[in-house]
Amino acid sequence: MKTPKRLEPLVEDGLIDEVLRPLMSGKEAAVYVVRCGDELRCAKVYKEATKRSFRQAVKYQEGRKVRNSRDARAMAKGSRHGRKEREESWQNAEVAALFRLADAGVRVPKPYDFLDGVLLMEMIEGEDGDAAPRLNDVELHPDDAREFHAFMIGEVVKMLCAGLVHGDLSEFNVLLDEHGPVIIDLPQAVDAAGNNHAFEMLERDVGNMSAYFGQFAPELRYTRYAKEMWALYEEGKLTPETELTGEFAEPEDAADLDAVMREIKATLAEQARKEALRSATDEPCDEPPTPPWMRN
């Protein structure tokens, strides 16, 4: 096929020998199958911000390092330089996450190079030698669903131990090759310690996995792995070898805010009633007493 313009620099630099075919086009990037020597790889071409359907929510950016204060100010103001820096930060996040997670032993595509908004990485192949299918395209036996769910929980734990939360994990961002699931699409990965929304995203990621695999093994829908692993993570006790139960008991002293507010309102109402009765006894009159909350 004709080489896309964005891939021409990689061909000229010898990083790609031939562009074979488009693989997919998603909300944030287009992916091509390319030949690099004797290997097939994927070239992920990030779309420009104006052409993406996915917007960079502020909560994903929280906790990410910026090169200097000038860049941070520009990004906050939304200037041309700031938008450019934000785009580079967004793209670099996936590259950095892939290298970090690959080093931590998480099953992600191996990254090779990143140039001019193009990420060159391992192609995950299916049993037929073509690109591996996504989880949402696969029908699973209950036993396989349980096995893959347990594996994915282990991968999420390894990611958390490496300091990252995927942030958008679902059956659409997991491939399935002959060895099992492979996690993809990480530009929205967040820093577990530096982002105030990290637990919210972790709980959603884990919930998506439980809901998907729970279609085939319903008992998985009722597991509580996110709260269990997060509690251990906050205590500094979570390791890749930690054996989780899928159960989590809320602390006994956890306050029920609604119950507390109801108790406060009931106490105030009773106090007002007693004051009204006391006033009526001390100063009898024909007019009903004025409630305390209406007195000057």
C-alpha positions as CSV (number, residue, x, y, z in Angstrom):
1,M,0.0,0.0,0.0
2,K,1.0,3.6,-0.4
3,T,3.0,4.8,2.6
4,P,1.0,7.2,4.8
5,K,2.7,10.6,5.1
6,R,3.1,10.3,8.9
7,L,5.1,7.0,8.4
8,E,7.4,8.4,5.7
9,P,10.1,9.6,8.2
10,L,10.3,6.1,9.8
11,V,10.8,4.6,6.4
12,E,13.4,7.1,5.4
13,D,15.2,6.5,8.7
14,G,15.2,2.7,8.1
15,L,13.0,1.9,11.1
16,I,10.3,0.6,8.8
17,D,11.0,-1.4,5.6
18,E,7.4,-1.6,4.3
19,V,3.9,-0.5,5.3
20,L,1.7,-3.6,4.6
21,R,-1.9,-2.6,5.6
22,P,-4.0,-0.6,8.0
23,L,-5.0,-2.6,11.1
24,M,-7.5,-0.3,12.8
25,S,-8.5,3.3,13.3
26,G,-9.7,4.3,16.8
27,K,-10.7,7.4,18.7
28,E,-7.1,8.5,19.3
29,A,-4.9,6.8,16.7
30,A,-4.7,4.8,13.5
31,V,-2.6,1.5,13.6
32,Y,-0.8,0.0,10.6
33,V,0.9,-3.4,10.2
34,V,4.5,-2.8,9.0
35,R,7.5,-5.0,8.2
36,C,10.7,-4.3,10.0
37,G,13.3,-6.7,8.6
38,D,11.8,-10.2,9.1
39,E,9.4,-9.1,11.7
40,L,5.8,-7.8,11.6
41,R,5.2,-4.8,13.9
42,C,2.6,-2.2,14.5
43,A,2.9,1.5,13.9
44,K,0.5,3.5,16.0
45,V,-0.1,7.0,14.5
46,Y,-1.6,9.4,17.0
47,K,-4.3,11.6,15.6
48,E,-4.2,15.4,16.1
49,A,-6.3,16.7,18.9
50,T,-8.8,18.3,16.6
51,K,-9.4,15.0,14.8
52,R,-9.7,12.9,17.9
53,S,-13.1,12.0,19.4
54,F,-11.4,11.3,22.8
55,R,-10.7,14.4,24.8
56,Q,-7.9,14.7,27.4
57,A,-9.8,15.0,30.6
58,V,-8.1,17.1,33.2
59,K,-8.2,14.2,35.7
60,Y,-6.0,12.1,33.5
61,Q,-3.4,14.8,33.4
62,E,-3.1,15.2,37.1
63,G,0.2,14.0,38.6
64,R,2.0,13.9,35.3
65,K,5.4,15.5,35.2
66,V,6.0,18.5,33.0
67,R,9.5,19.4,31.8
68,N,9.5,22.9,33.3
69,S,7.3,25.6,34.8
70,R,7.1,27.5,31.5
71,D,5.6,24.5,29.8
72,A,3.2,24.0,32.8
73,R,2.0,27.6,32.6
74,A,1.6,27.4,28.8
75,M,-0.5,24.1,29.1
76,A,-2.7,25.8,31.8
77,K,-3.3,28.8,29.6
78,G,-4.0,26.7,26.5
79,S,-1.6,28.7,24.2
80,R,-0.3,27.2,21.0
81,H,2.9,26.2,22.7
82,G,0.8,24.8,25.6
83,R,-1.4,22.7,23.3
84,K,1.8,21.3,21.6
85,E,3.3,20.4,25.0
86,R,0.0,18.8,26.1
87,E,-0.1,16.7,22.9
88,E,3.5,15.6,23.4
89,S,2.8,14.8,27.1
90,W,-0.3,12.8,26.1
91,Q,1.6,10.7,23.6
92,N,4.7,10.3,25.7
93,A,2.6,9.0,28.5
94,E,1.8,5.8,26.6
95,V,5.4,5.3,25.5
96,A,6.7,5.7,29.1
97,A,3.9,3.5,30.4
98,L,4.7,0.7,28.0
99,F,8.4,0.7,28.8
100,R,7.7,0.8,32.6
101,L,5.1,-2.0,32.5
102,A,7.1,-4.2,30.1
103,D,10.0,-3.9,32.6
104,A,7.6,-4.9,35.4
105,G,6.6,-8.0,33.6
106,V,3.1,-6.9,32.6
107,R,1.8,-8.4,29.3
108,V,1.8,-5.3,27.0
109,P,3.1,-4.9,23.5
110,K,6.9,-4.4,23.5
111,P,7.7,-0.8,22.5
112,Y,10.6,-0.3,20.0
113,D,10.7,3.3,19.1
114,F,8.8,6.6,19.1
115,L,9.3,9.3,16.5
116,D,7.2,12.3,15.4
117,G,4.0,11.1,17.0
118,V,4.4,7.4,15.8
119,L,4.8,4.6,18.2
120,L,6.5,1.5,16.8
121,M,5.7,-1.6,18.8
122,E,5.3,-5.4,18.9
123,M,2.4,-6.9,16.9
124,I,0.3,-9.2,19.0
125,E,-0.6,-12.1,16.7
126,G,-3.5,-14.6,17.0
127,E,-3.4,-18.3,16.3
128,D,-3.8,-17.8,12.6
129,G,-0.8,-15.5,12.4
130,D,-2.9,-12.4,11.9
131,A,-3.6,-9.7,14.5
132,A,-5.0,-11.1,17.7
133,P,-8.7,-10.5,18.4
134,R,-10.0,-8.2,21.1
135,L,-11.7,-9.7,24.1
136,N,-15.1,-8.3,23.0
137,D,-14.8,-10.4,19.9
138,V,-14.4,-13.7,21.7
139,E,-16.9,-16.1,23.2
140,L,-15.5,-17.7,26.4
141,H,-16.2,-20.9,28.3
142,P,-16.9,-20.2,32.0
143,D,-13.6,-21.9,33.0
144,D,-11.6,-19.8,30.5
145,A,-13.4,-16.6,31.8
146,R,-12.4,-17.4,35.4
147,E,-8.8,-18.1,34.3
148,F,-8.5,-15.0,32.2
149,H,-10.2,-12.9,34.9
150,A,-7.7,-14.1,37.5
151,F,-4.8,-13.4,35.1
152,M,-6.1,-9.8,34.5
153,I,-6.5,-9.1,38.2
154,G,-2.8,-10.2,38.6
155,E,-1.8,-7.9,35.7
156,V,-3.7,-4.9,37.3
157,V,-1.9,-5.7,40.6
158,K,1.5,-5.7,38.8
159,M,0.6,-2.4,37.1
160,L,-0.4,-0.9,40.5
161,C,2.9,-2.1,42.0
162,A,4.7,-0.3,39.2
163,G,2.8,2.8,40.1
164,L,0.3,3.0,37.3
165,V,-3.4,2.6,36.8
166,H,-4.6,1.9,33.2
167,G,-7.5,4.4,33.4
168,D,-9.5,3.0,30.5
169,L,-9.3,-0.8,30.8
170,S,-12.1,-2.8,29.2
171,E,-12.7,-5.7,26.9
172,F,-11.9,-3.3,24.0
173,N,-8.4,-2.7,25.3
174,V,-7.3,-6.3,25.8
175,L,-6.1,-8.6,23.0
176,L,-6.1,-12.4,23.3
177,D,-3.2,-14.4,21.8
178,E,-2.3,-18.0,22.2
179,H,-0.7,-17.3,25.6
180,G,-3.6,-15.2,27.0
181,P,-4.6,-11.6,27.5
182,V,-2.4,-8.6,26.4
183,I,-3.2,-5.1,27.6
184,I,-3.1,-2.3,25.1
185,D,-4.0,1.4,24.7
186,L,-2.3,3.2,27.6
187,P,-2.1,7.0,26.8
188,Q,-4.5,7.8,29.6
189,A,-2.5,5.7,32.2
190,V,-2.3,7.7,35.5
191,D,0.2,7.8,38.3
192,A,-1.3,5.8,41.2
193,A,0.3,7.9,43.9
194,G,0.1,11.4,42.2
195,N,-3.4,11.4,40.9
196,N,-6.4,12.0,43.2
197,H,-8.7,10.1,40.9
198,A,-6.4,6.9,40.7
199,F,-8.6,4.8,42.9
200,E,-11.8,5.8,41.1
201,M,-10.2,4.7,37.8
202,L,-8.8,1.5,39.3
203,E,-12.2,0.6,40.6
204,R,-13.7,1.2,37.2
205,D,-11.0,-0.8,35.4
206,V,-11.5,-3.8,37.7
207,G,-15.2,-3.4,37.5
208,N,-15.1,-3.5,33.7
209,M,-13.2,-6.7,33.9
210,S,-15.5,-8.3,36.4
211,A,-18.6,-7.3,34.4
212,Y,-17.2,-8.6,31.1
213,F,-15.9,-12.0,32.4
214,G,-19.0,-12.1,34.6
215,Q,-21.1,-12.6,31.4
216,F,-19.6,-16.1,31.2
217,A,-19.0,-16.8,35.0
218,P,-21.7,-14.7,36.9
219,E,-20.0,-15.1,40.3
220,L,-17.2,-12.8,39.1
221,R,-19.5,-9.8,39.1
222,Y,-19.7,-9.8,42.9
223,T,-15.9,-9.8,43.6
224,R,-14.3,-6.7,45.3
225,Y,-10.7,-6.9,44.1
226,A,-10.3,-3.1,43.6
227,K,-10.9,-2.1,47.2
228,E,-8.9,-5.1,48.4
229,M,-5.8,-4.3,46.4
230,W,-6.0,-0.5,46.9
231,A,-6.2,-1.0,50.7
232,L,-3.0,-3.1,50.6
233,Y,-1.4,-0.6,48.2
234,E,-2.0,2.3,50.6
235,E,-0.5,0.2,53.4
236,G,2.6,-0.6,51.4
237,K,1.8,-4.3,51.5
238,L,0.8,-5.0,47.9
239,T,3.3,-7.0,45.8
240,P,3.0,-8.8,42.5
241,E,2.9,-12.1,44.5
242,T,0.1,-11.0,46.8
243,E,-2.8,-13.5,46.8
244,L,-6.1,-11.7,46.8
245,T,-9.4,-13.1,47.9
246,G,-11.8,-10.8,46.0
247,E,-13.5,-9.9,49.3
248,F,-13.3,-6.7,51.2
249,A,-14.9,-5.8,54.5
250,E,-15.5,-2.1,55.1
251,P,-13.9,-0.8,58.3
252,E,-16.3,-1.1,61.2
253,D,-15.8,2.5,62.2
254,A,-16.6,3.9,58.7
255,A,-19.2,6.6,59.2
256,D,-22.5,6.5,57.5
257,L,-22.8,10.2,56.6
258,D,-26.5,10.0,55.8
259,A,-27.3,8.3,59.1
260,V,-25.2,10.9,61.0
261,M,-27.1,13.8,59.3
262,R,-30.5,12.2,60.1
263,E,-29.4,11.8,63.7
264,I,-28.4,15.5,63.9
265,K,-31.6,16.7,62.4
266,A,-33.7,14.5,64.7
267,T,-31.7,15.9,67.8
268,L,-32.3,19.5,66.7
269,A,-36.0,18.9,66.1
270,E,-36.3,17.3,69.6
271,Q,-34.5,20.2,71.2
272,A,-36.8,22.7,69.4
273,R,-39.8,20.8,70.6
274,K,-38.6,20.8,74.2
275,E,-37.9,24.5,74.1
276,A,-41.3,25.2,72.7
277,L,-43.0,23.2,75.5
278,R,-40.9,24.9,78.1
279,S,-41.8,28.4,76.8
280,A,-45.5,27.5,76.7
281,T,-45.3,26.3,80.4
282,D,-43.4,29.4,81.7
283,E,-45.4,32.1,79.9
284,P,-48.9,30.8,79.1
285,C,-50.6,32.8,76.3
286,D,-53.1,32.3,73.5
287,E,-50.5,32.6,70.8
288,P,-48.5,29.4,69.8
289,P,-44.8,29.7,70.7
290,T,-42.4,30.8,68.0
291,P,-40.1,27.9,67.0
292,P,-36.4,28.6,67.9
293,W,-35.3,28.7,64.2
294,M,-37.7,31.6,63.5
295,R,-36.7,33.8,66.5
296,N,-34.5,36.8,66.0
